[in-house]
Amino acid sequence: MIEESGKDLRIEHDRHTVGLFPRGLWEDAIAAAGLNLVTIDQSKLEAESGVIFVAKAPSAS
């Protein structure tokens, strides 16, 4: 979202139709960073949305 003084608000979307890296490489990189992938329900997203990664740091014991 870009807001400029005195101008109407406009929203910009950034979509990549061709991924730079395969899904497995992203998953490996997230794990190597010490993060855990979170499973989310993507069925409510637009069909064209592609894959969304959500990760979180492991809980401290």
C-alpha positions as CSV (number, residue, x, y, z in Angstrom):
1,M,0.0,0.0,0.0
2,I,1.4,3.3,-1.0
3,E,0.1,6.6,0.4
4,E,1.1,9.9,-1.0
5,S,0.1,13.2,0.5
6,G,-2.8,14.8,-1.5
7,K,-3.3,11.8,-3.7
8,D,-5.8,8.9,-3.7
9,L,-4.7,5.7,-1.9
10,R,-3.6,2.9,-4.2
11,I,-2.7,-0.6,-3.4
12,E,0.1,-2.5,-5.3
13,H,0.3,-6.3,-5.4
14,D,3.5,-8.2,-6.1
15,R,3.1,-11.7,-7.6
16,H,5.6,-14.0,-9.0
17,T,4.2,-16.6,-11.4
18,V,7.5,-18.5,-11.7
19,G,9.3,-19.3,-8.5
20,L,13.1,-18.7,-8.4
21,F,13.6,-21.8,-6.3
22,P,11.7,-25.1,-5.9
23,R,9.4,-25.6,-2.9
24,G,11.8,-28.2,-1.3
25,L,14.7,-25.8,-1.4
26,W,12.6,-23.1,0.5
27,E,11.5,-25.7,3.1
28,D,15.1,-26.8,3.6
29,A,16.3,-23.2,3.9
30,I,13.6,-22.4,6.5
31,A,14.6,-25.5,8.5
32,A,18.3,-24.7,8.2
33,A,17.5,-21.3,9.7
34,G,16.2,-23.1,12.8
35,L,12.5,-22.3,12.1
36,N,9.5,-24.6,12.1
37,L,7.0,-24.5,9.2
38,V,3.5,-23.9,10.3
39,T,0.7,-25.6,8.4
40,I,-2.1,-23.2,7.4
41,D,-5.4,-23.7,5.6
42,Q,-4.8,-22.3,2.2
43,S,-8.1,-23.5,0.8
44,K,-9.7,-20.0,1.5
45,L,-7.0,-18.2,-0.6
46,E,-7.4,-17.3,-4.2
47,A,-6.6,-20.3,-6.5
48,E,-3.8,-18.3,-8.1
49,S,-2.1,-17.4,-4.8
50,G,0.4,-20.2,-5.1
51,V,2.3,-21.3,-2.0
52,I,2.6,-19.3,1.2
53,F,5.2,-20.2,3.8
54,V,4.6,-19.4,7.4
55,A,7.4,-20.2,9.9
56,K,8.1,-19.6,13.6
57,A,10.9,-19.9,15.9
58,P,10.8,-23.0,18.1
59,S,9.5,-22.5,21.7
60,A,12.2,-22.1,24.3
61,S,12.1,-25.1,26.8
